[in-house]
């Protein structure tokens, strides 16, 4: 009887483990590069978004994940890991004074900003999640243009 119990336990544990492994969600990584920063002061803040109502996010409060990158020779790179497959958008700030906020003049930012899928920003070309988003279905690498207004 003891031998039968051990066999049943081994089979049960094996079935539970295989069920758990097959249900494990596939994850991806997203590497984001920026270059041509106007200087190497401060850091670069990379905010990742995964929902329609997240952008614009001037105060960086609606992000899904946020990483800070060091600047080396006017460039910075970060990798977001363990992302579920889905739609994402990236918002970047060249935080020259390292305060975590967009430094503004009267209306326009004084520090560099960037959004995935955007080469320029203007009154008729404002960032939204639908315009800035892209699919991540496996490991991916993107480059974001930094805009100084």
SULHU-V744681 format. One record per helix or strand. SS is the DSSP state (a for helix, b for strand). FROM is the first residue (numbers start at 1). TO is the last residue. If there is no record, write none. Layout:
# SULHU-V744681
SS,FROM,TO / SS,FROM,TO
This chain:
# SULHU-V744681
a,2,23 / b,27,34 / b,43,49 / a,52,54 / b,65,69 / b,72,72 / b,75,84 / b,86,95 / b,104,104 / b,109,109 / b,113,115 / b,122,122 / b,125,125 / a,129,132 / b,134,136 / b,140,143 / b,147,147
